[in-house]
Amino acid sequence: MTLAQLQDLKVWHQGHWRRQPLEKQVWDAVLTLWLAGWVGFPSAWITHATWAEATCIPLLFLPSLYVAMRLRLHRAGMLRCDWSVALR
């Protein structure tokens, strides 16, 4: 995901939080974990904590993986994803 796409999703969630508060909370959690990965990885690398490095690396890709999973479920008709229009 690009930073522009992250910004577009943030704007969409801020504009629709009253109708879909859980969507915004989940997206905020995804971004919080993503930030934890970015902050935690250098610290883990400096301290040679390989278990922490292994935990932080997947977190770096979490927003992209989350969006891809949600869009796939939306296309399959298993889950409605109203914010997909923000990515176009």
ABEGO torsion letter per residue (X at the ends): XBAAAAAAAAAAAAAAAAABAAAAAAAAAAAAAAAAAAAAAAAAAAAGBAAAAAAAAAAAAAAAAAAAAAAAAAAAGABBBAAAAAAX
